[in-house]
């Protein structure tokens, strides 16, 4: 888990940035892509809101877990291996998802847009074809039932004990939800726009996002592995969490802007 800032304002900003970064998770992008594509045919008015609804369901579970852990925080000590195990699981998934999405871009057929690749979405069964707002939010909630999300919720709850109580845990979890809803909501809107036009510009735009998401996943995984293996890297990165978070969010955000601009251009001849 992240090294925490010592003041409340910096912690609030870091939490929002962590939410935005979490919204760019390849599993999130792949599932929102699938829900948006399905609803572009089954329920067009819902398609553009799939990303926002997914993140609201996901974030609601984070808030509930954070509040629950906050209530127990006074009688529970975090095992020393908890953060290391969470980091190892996160690194493994990032390497796998980054590699799969890079392969998806490189192996995509000419003239066909690239669709993000994820793991968790394959376990959803019929919910992959959710066509009601409540069911889309339920998909997001189910995604929150994972070790990665549990560690994030524990981060908010246990941090709250340093600054106050459950109210602080609620504030952090809500900010995390807001950051995630921002990025996932934009992603859903972008995918619905991409689906609306099947031309060469849309193909290029999907490849831009595919390469950026893959590259960021592999970069974050490599940096996380370096921090675990090399104490010097861990020491150097301490206190730079906000900088790295803003840098990654800005990189992916700029790629979204570029992709959106591409999808607004006239079709290529």
C-alpha positions in Angstrom: 0.0 0.0 0.0 1.0 3.6 -0.4 3.1 5.5 2.1 0.8 8.1 3.6 1.3 11.9 3.8 1.4 13.3 7.3 -1.2 16.1 6.7 -4.9 15.7 6.1 -5.1 17.9 2.9 -2.3 16.0 1.1 -4.0 12.7 2.1 -7.3 13.9 0.6 -5.6 14.8 -2.7 -3.7 11.5 -2.8 -6.9 9.5 -2.1 -8.7 11.2 -5.0 -5.7 10.5 -7.3 -5.7 6.9 -6.2 -9.4 6.6 -7.1 -8.7 8.1 -10.6 -5.8 5.6 -11.0 -7.9 2.7 -9.9 -10.5 3.7 -12.5 -7.9 3.1 -15.2 -7.5 -0.5 -14.1 -7.5 -2.8 -17.2 -10.2 -5.0 -15.7 -12.4 -2.0 -15.1 -11.9 -0.8 -18.7 -12.5 -4.2 -20.2 -15.8 -4.7 -18.3 -17.1 -1.2 -18.9 -16.2 -1.7 -22.6 -18.2 -4.9 -22.7 -21.2 -3.4 -20.9 -21.2 -0.3 -23.1 -21.0 -2.3 -26.3 -23.8 -4.6 -25.2 -26.1 -1.8 -24.2 -25.3 0.2 -27.4 -27.6 -2.4 -28.9 -29.8 -3.6 -26.1 -30.4 -0.3 -24.2 -28.8 2.7 -26.1 -29.8 5.4 -23.5 -28.0 3.4 -20.8 -24.8 2.8 -22.8 -23.0 6.1 -22.1 -23.7 5.8 -18.3 -22.3 2.3 -17.8 -18.9 3.5 -16.6 -20.4 5.9 -14.0 -22.8 3.3 -12.8 -20.1 0.6 -12.5 -17.9 2.9 -10.5 -20.8 3.9 -8.1 -21.5 0.3 -7.3 -17.8 -0.5 -6.9 -17.2 2.6 -4.7 -20.3 1.9 -2.5 -18.7 -1.4 -1.5 -15.4 0.4 -0.7 -17.2 2.9 1.5 -19.1 0.1 3.4 -16.0 -2.0 3.9 -14.0 1.1 5.0 -16.6 2.0 7.6 -16.8 -1.6 8.9 -13.0 -1.9 9.2 -12.9 1.6 10.8 -15.3 0.4 13.5 -13.0 -2.6 14.3 -9.7 -0.7 13.9 -9.2 -0.2 17.6 -9.2 -3.9 18.3 -7.3 -5.1 15.2 -3.6 -4.8 14.3 -2.7 -5.1 10.6 -0.4 -8.1 10.1 3.1 -7.1 8.8 2.7 -9.2 5.8 -0.6 -7.6 4.7 0.9 -4.8 2.6 3.6 -7.0 1.0 1.0 -9.6 0.0 -1.2 -6.9 -1.5 1.7 -5.4 -3.4 2.7 -8.9 -4.8 -0.9 -9.6 -6.0 -1.2 -6.2 -7.5 2.1 -6.5 -9.4 1.2 -9.9 -10.7 -2.1 -8.8 -12.1 -0.7 -5.6 -13.6 2.0 -7.6 -15.4 -0.6 -10.1 -16.7 -3.1 -7.4 -17.8 -0.5 -5.2 -19.3 0.9 -8.1 -21.4 -2.5 -9.3 -22.5 -3.6 -5.8 -23.6 -0.4 -5.2 -25.4 -0.9 -8.5 -27.2 -4.5 -7.5 -28.0 -3.2 -4.3 -29.7 -0.4 -6.1 -31.7 -2.7 -8.9 -32.8 -5.8 -6.9 -33.7 -7.0 -7.3 -37.2 -6.5 -4.4 -39.6 -9.5 -2.1 -39.6 -10.9 -3.4 -36.3 -10.9 -1.5 -33.0 -9.0 -2.9 -30.1 -11.1 -4.1 -27.1 -9.5 -4.1 -23.6 -8.7 -7.4 -22.0 -9.6 -8.3 -18.4 -9.8 -11.2 -16.0 -12.7 -10.6 -13.7 -15.3 -9.9 -16.4 -15.1 -13.5 -17.6 -16.5 -14.6 -14.2 -19.7 -12.6 -14.4 -21.7 -15.0 -16.5 -25.0 -13.4 -17.6 -24.2 -10.2 -15.7 -21.8 -9.3 -18.6 -25.1 -8.5 -20.5 -26.6 -6.3 -17.7 -29.1 -3.9 -19.3 -30.5 -2.3 -16.2 -28.9 0.5 -14.2 -29.1 -1.4 -10.9 -27.5 -4.5 -12.5 -24.6 -2.5 -14.0 -24.0 -1.0 -10.5 -24.1 -4.6 -9.1 -21.4 -5.6 -11.6 -19.2 -2.8 -10.1 -20.0 -3.9 -6.6 -19.0 -7.5 -7.3 -15.7 -6.3 -8.7 -15.0 -4.7 -5.3 -15.0 -8.2 -3.6 -11.3 -8.7 -4.2 -8.1 -8.5 -2.2 -7.0 -5.4 -4.0 -10.2 -3.5 -3.1 -10.2 -4.9 0.4 -6.6 -3.5 0.9 -7.8 -0.1 -0.4 -10.7 -0.1 2.0 -8.4 -1.1 4.8 -6.1 1.8 3.8 -8.9 4.3 4.3 -10.1 2.8 7.5 -6.8 2.4 9.3 -5.6 5.8 8.1 -8.7 7.3 9.7 -7.5 6.2 13.1 -4.6 8.6 12.7 -6.8 11.6 12.1 -10.1 10.7 13.8 -12.7 8.0 13.4 -15.3 6.7 11.0 -16.1 10.2 9.6 -12.5 10.4 8.3 -12.8 6.9 6.8 -16.0 7.9 5.1 -14.4 11.1 3.7 -11.5 9.2 2.2 -13.6 6.4 0.8 -16.0 8.9 -0.8 -13.1 10.8 -2.4 -11.8 7.5 -3.7 -15.2 6.8 -5.2 -15.4 10.3 -6.8 -12.0 9.9 -8.4 -12.9 6.5 -9.8 -16.3 7.7 -11.0 -14.6 10.5 -12.9 -12.3 8.3 -14.9 -14.7 5.4 -15.3 -17.5 7.8 -16.3 -15.3 9.4 -19.0 -14.3 5.9 -20.2 -17.9 4.9 -20.7 -18.7 8.0 -22.6 -15.6 7.6 -24.8 -16.4 3.9 -25.6 -20.0 4.9 -26.5 -18.6 7.5 -28.8 -16.2 5.1 -30.3 -18.9 2.5 -31.0 -21.0 5.2 -32.7 -18.4 5.5 -35.5 -16.8 2.5 -37.2 -14.1 4.2 -39.2 -10.3 4.4 -39.4 -10.2 7.2 -36.9 -12.0 5.0 -34.3 -9.6 2.2 -35.0 -6.6 4.5 -34.4 -8.1 6.0 -31.2 -8.7 2.5 -29.7 -5.1 1.6 -30.4 -3.9 4.7 -28.7 -5.8 3.9 -25.5 -4.8 0.2 -25.7 -1.1 1.0 -25.9 -1.3 3.6 -23.1 -3.2 1.3 -20.7 -0.9 -1.6 -21.4 2.2 0.6 -21.0 1.0 2.2 -17.8 0.1 -1.3 -16.3 3.6 -2.7 -17.1 5.3 0.5 -15.9 3.5 0.5 -12.6 4.1 -3.2 -12.1 7.8 -2.8 -12.9 8.2 0.1 -10.5 6.3 -1.8 -7.7 8.6 -4.8 -8.2 11.7 -2.6 -8.0 10.4 -1.1 -4.7 10.0 -4.6 -3.3 13.4 -5.8 -4.5 15.6 -2.8 -4.0 15.4 -0.8 -0.7 17.2 2.1 -2.4 14.2 2.5 -4.8 11.8 2.3 -1.9 13.7 5.0 0.0 13.9 7.2 -3.1 10.2 7.0 -3.8 9.1 7.7 -0.3 7.2 11.0 -0.1 6.7 11.2 -3.9 3.3 9.4 -4.0 1.4 12.4 -5.1 3.8 13.2 -7.8 3.7 9.7 -9.2 -0.1 9.5 -8.9 -0.5 12.8 -10.8 2.0 11.8 -13.4 0.3 8.5 -14.2 -3.2 10.0 -14.1 -2.1 12.9 -16.4 -0.5 10.4 -18.9 -3.6 8.3 -19.2 -5.8 11.4 -19.1 -3.9 13.0 -22.0 -4.3 9.8 -24.0 -8.1 9.9 -23.4 -8.1 13.5 -24.6 -6.2 12.5 -27.7 -8.5 9.6 -28.3 -11.6 11.8 -27.9 -10.2 14.4 -30.3 -9.6 11.6 -32.8 -13.2 10.4 -32.5 -14.4 13.9 -33.2 -12.5 14.2 -36.5 -14.2 13.5 -39.8 -13.8 10.0 -41.1 -10.6 9.3 -43.0 -10.8 8.8 -46.7 
